[in-house]
Amino acid sequence: EIANTISSMSIINEGKVHHDDATKEYNLLYVDAFNYNRYFFGVHPTRPWSSPQILEATVRNFVQAASKANFVVEVFIDAAIISTEAQEKWMKRRENEVKKRERDIPQGANVMLGDAFKNAGVKVHYSVAEDNDDTIYAYAHLHRASILSGDRDMFRYTTSTPVPVYKNFKIDKKSGAFQLIPHDFPTPKESVEKRDVLTILPRTSPILMDADRLGSSSYVCVRGSPSPLTRDLGNLHITVRPLRQAMYHRLKKSWCS
């Protein structure tokens, strides 16, 4: 139902969307989806992620609540570790998982999250060309959308028309009412450098690994750890390396060996 509703809309200026056959206005909401992965995967301090059904149900509930509040949702998911800053953040998170022997979301969470939103009728952008923050802000700035992201780095961009950024949301359990929560401190951290808004929209992809990306000579594959128990069980990527190499040989590819 949501998919059919969204497909019958057309984007106009000032971040508004209209039904083709109605006068009801919707607001564009661009979601930094992986920022809320623990919410969507149903992770709690006493309960790790347990099943895809929880993810699908949580995402569907979020999209339905946002739609009732007159929001059209599009999600952006990081797929390219471009900047040194992003690389350092990513490596630190992976190292902490191994040190603590803890990981509460599954391997391939970015793909699963994107698929859940697609199943709910939402357009998914994998940021395959530029940093995800730069990408979502550039799209929101051009389309005059709002951004849902808990990352204060979203306030680093220099522009005379800043994008509204919300840190979180609430969904009332009884009424299903959807509410966006603004940031308490709408400024970047002192250590974060200012950036200009990208004037050319970066390429995004509806899938994580598209042919253009894999075929690019500049593509570099950096692997995380599929298990936080690397010190106990070894690196599973190394264990299955012969299988990967055999597959790449058949495909006549040399990347990610």
C-alpha positions as CSV (number, residue, x, y, z in Angstrom):
1,E,0.0,0.0,0.0
2,I,2.8,2.4,1.0
3,A,4.7,1.5,-2.2
4,N,1.7,2.3,-4.4
5,T,1.1,5.6,-2.6
6,I,4.7,6.8,-2.9
7,S,4.9,5.8,-6.6
8,S,1.9,7.9,-7.4
9,M,3.5,11.1,-6.1
10,S,5.6,13.7,-7.8
11,I,8.3,15.9,-6.2
12,I,7.9,19.7,-6.4
13,N,9.9,22.5,-4.8
14,E,10.5,23.3,-1.1
15,G,10.6,19.7,0.0
16,K,6.9,19.1,-0.7
17,V,5.3,16.1,-2.4
18,H,1.8,15.9,-3.8
19,H,-0.4,13.1,-4.8
20,D,-1.0,13.2,-8.5
21,D,-4.8,12.9,-7.8
22,A,-5.1,14.7,-4.5
23,T,-4.2,17.9,-2.7
24,K,-2.5,16.4,0.3
25,E,1.0,17.6,0.9
26,Y,3.8,15.4,2.1
27,N,7.2,16.5,3.5
28,L,10.5,14.9,2.4
29,L,12.4,13.2,5.1
30,Y,15.9,11.8,4.3
31,V,17.0,9.2,6.9
32,D,20.6,8.4,7.8
33,A,19.3,4.9,8.3
34,F,22.4,3.1,9.7
35,N,22.5,5.7,12.5
36,Y,19.5,3.9,13.9
37,N,20.4,0.3,13.1
38,R,20.0,-0.9,16.7
39,Y,16.5,0.5,16.8
40,F,15.5,-1.1,13.4
41,F,17.1,-4.4,14.3
42,G,15.3,-4.4,17.7
43,V,18.5,-4.5,19.7
44,H,18.2,-3.8,23.5
45,P,20.9,-3.9,26.2
46,T,19.6,-7.3,27.4
47,R,18.6,-8.7,24.0
48,P,20.8,-8.9,20.9
49,W,19.3,-9.0,17.4
50,S,17.4,-12.2,16.9
51,S,15.6,-12.4,13.6
52,P,14.9,-10.8,10.2
53,Q,11.2,-10.6,11.1
54,I,11.9,-8.1,13.8
55,L,13.8,-5.9,11.4
56,E,11.0,-6.0,8.7
57,A,8.3,-5.3,11.3
58,T,10.2,-2.3,12.9
59,V,11.0,-0.7,9.5
60,R,7.4,-1.2,8.3
61,N,6.0,0.4,11.5
62,F,8.4,3.4,11.1
63,V,7.5,4.0,7.5
64,Q,3.7,3.7,8.2
65,A,4.0,6.1,11.2
66,A,6.0,8.6,9.1
67,S,3.5,8.4,6.2
68,K,0.6,9.1,8.5
69,A,2.5,12.2,9.7
70,N,2.7,13.4,6.1
71,F,6.3,12.4,5.5
72,V,7.7,10.7,2.5
73,V,10.8,8.8,3.6
74,E,14.0,8.1,1.6
75,V,16.9,6.4,3.3
76,F,20.7,6.8,2.7
77,I,23.1,4.1,3.7
78,D,26.9,4.4,3.7
79,A,28.6,2.1,1.1
80,A,31.9,3.9,0.5
81,I,34.6,4.6,3.1
82,I,36.0,7.6,1.4
83,S,37.5,10.1,3.8
84,T,40.3,9.4,6.3
85,E,38.0,10.6,9.0
86,A,35.3,8.0,8.0
87,Q,38.0,5.2,7.7
88,E,39.3,6.0,11.2
89,K,35.7,5.8,12.7
90,W,35.0,2.6,10.9
91,M,38.3,0.9,12.0
92,K,37.8,2.0,15.6
93,R,34.3,0.4,15.7
94,R,35.5,-2.9,14.3
95,E,38.5,-3.0,16.7
96,N,36.2,-2.4,19.7
97,E,33.9,-5.3,18.6
98,V,36.9,-7.7,18.6
99,K,38.3,-6.3,21.8
100,K,35.0,-6.6,23.7
101,R,34.0,-9.9,21.9
102,E,30.6,-8.2,21.3
103,R,28.6,-7.5,18.3
104,D,24.8,-6.9,18.5
105,I,23.9,-6.6,14.8
106,P,24.4,-9.2,12.1
107,Q,27.0,-9.4,9.3
108,G,25.6,-7.7,6.2
109,A,23.3,-5.4,8.2
110,N,23.6,-2.6,5.7
111,V,22.2,-4.9,2.9
112,M,19.4,-6.3,5.2
113,L,18.4,-2.8,6.3
114,G,18.2,-1.5,2.7
115,D,16.1,-4.5,1.7
116,A,13.7,-4.0,4.6
117,F,13.1,-0.4,3.5
118,K,12.7,-1.5,-0.1
119,N,10.1,-4.0,1.0
120,A,8.3,-1.2,2.8
121,G,8.1,0.8,-0.5
122,V,10.9,3.2,0.4
123,K,13.6,4.5,-2.0
124,V,17.0,3.4,-0.9
125,H,20.3,5.3,-1.7
126,Y,23.6,3.5,-1.1
127,S,26.2,6.2,-1.0
128,V,28.7,4.5,-3.3
129,A,30.6,7.6,-4.6
130,E,31.1,10.0,-1.7
131,D,30.9,10.1,2.1
132,N,27.3,9.3,3.3
133,D,27.1,12.5,5.3
134,D,28.1,14.6,2.3
135,T,25.7,12.7,0.1
136,I,22.6,12.9,2.2
137,Y,23.2,16.6,2.9
138,A,23.7,17.5,-0.7
139,Y,20.4,15.7,-1.7
140,A,18.5,17.3,1.2
141,H,19.9,20.7,0.4
142,L,18.8,20.5,-3.3
143,H,15.4,19.0,-2.6
144,R,14.7,21.0,0.5
145,A,14.2,17.9,2.6
146,S,14.7,17.4,6.3
147,I,17.3,15.0,7.6
148,L,16.9,12.5,10.4
149,S,20.4,11.8,11.8
150,G,21.8,11.6,15.3
151,D,25.2,12.7,13.9
152,R,26.2,16.3,14.8
153,D,28.6,16.3,11.8
154,M,25.5,17.2,9.8
155,F,25.9,20.8,11.2
156,R,29.4,21.2,9.7
157,Y,28.2,22.3,6.2
158,T,28.6,26.0,5.2
159,T,25.4,27.3,3.6
160,S,23.0,30.2,3.8
161,T,20.1,27.8,3.7
162,P,20.9,25.1,6.3
163,V,18.9,21.8,6.1
164,P,16.7,21.0,9.1
165,V,18.3,18.1,11.0
166,Y,16.6,16.0,13.7
167,K,18.4,13.8,16.1
168,N,15.7,11.2,16.8
169,F,12.0,10.4,16.6
170,K,9.2,9.0,18.7
171,I,6.3,6.7,17.7
172,D,3.5,6.7,20.3
173,K,2.6,3.1,21.1
174,K,-1.1,3.7,21.4
175,S,-1.9,6.3,18.6
176,G,1.1,5.6,16.3
177,A,1.8,9.4,16.2
178,F,5.2,10.2,14.7
179,Q,7.3,13.0,16.2
180,L,10.7,14.3,15.1
181,I,13.1,15.4,17.9
182,P,15.5,18.3,17.3
183,H,19.1,18.3,18.3
184,D,19.9,19.7,21.8
185,F,23.2,21.2,20.4
186,P,22.7,22.0,16.7
187,T,26.5,22.6,16.2
188,P,29.3,20.3,15.1
189,K,31.9,19.1,17.6
190,E,34.9,21.4,18.0
191,S,37.2,18.8,16.3
192,V,35.1,18.6,13.2
193,E,36.1,20.7,10.2
194,K,33.6,22.8,8.2
195,R,32.7,21.6,4.7
196,D,31.0,23.1,1.7
197,V,27.8,21.5,0.4
198,L,28.5,19.4,-2.7
199,T,27.1,21.3,-5.7
200,I,26.9,18.2,-7.9
201,L,24.8,15.3,-6.5
202,P,27.0,12.3,-5.9
203,R,26.0,9.0,-7.6
204,T,24.0,6.7,-5.4
205,S,22.9,3.1,-6.1
206,P,19.8,1.1,-5.0
207,I,22.0,-1.8,-4.3
208,L,25.2,-2.0,-2.2
209,M,27.5,-3.6,-4.9
210,D,26.6,-2.5,-8.4
211,A,28.5,-3.3,-11.5
212,D,29.9,0.2,-11.9
213,R,31.4,0.2,-8.5
214,L,32.9,-3.3,-8.7
215,G,34.3,-2.5,-12.1
216,S,36.0,0.7,-11.0
217,S,39.8,0.7,-10.8
218,S,39.6,2.9,-7.8
219,Y,37.4,0.5,-5.8
220,V,39.1,-0.8,-2.7
221,C,37.5,-3.5,-0.5
222,V,38.2,-3.1,3.2
223,R,36.8,-6.0,5.2
224,G,35.4,-5.9,8.7
225,S,35.1,-8.8,11.0
226,P,32.0,-11.1,10.5
227,S,32.4,-12.3,14.1
228,P,33.6,-10.5,17.2
229,L,35.3,-13.7,18.3
230,T,38.3,-13.3,16.1
231,R,40.8,-13.9,18.9
232,D,39.1,-17.2,19.7
233,L,38.1,-18.5,16.3
234,G,40.5,-16.7,13.9
235,N,39.6,-14.4,11.1
236,L,36.8,-16.0,9.1
237,H,37.6,-13.9,6.0
238,I,41.0,-15.7,6.0
239,T,39.4,-19.1,6.4
240,V,37.1,-18.7,3.3
241,R,39.7,-16.9,1.2
242,P,40.3,-19.9,-1.1
243,L,36.6,-20.0,-1.9
244,R,36.6,-16.3,-2.7
245,Q,39.7,-16.6,-4.9
246,A,38.1,-19.5,-6.8
247,M,35.0,-17.4,-7.5
248,Y,37.0,-14.4,-8.6
249,H,39.1,-16.6,-10.9
250,R,35.9,-17.8,-12.5
251,L,34.7,-14.3,-12.9
252,K,38.1,-13.1,-14.0
253,K,38.2,-10.5,-11.4
254,S,41.2,-9.4,-9.2
255,W,39.6,-7.2,-6.6
256,C,39.1,-8.1,-3.0
257,S,41.3,-11.2,-3.0
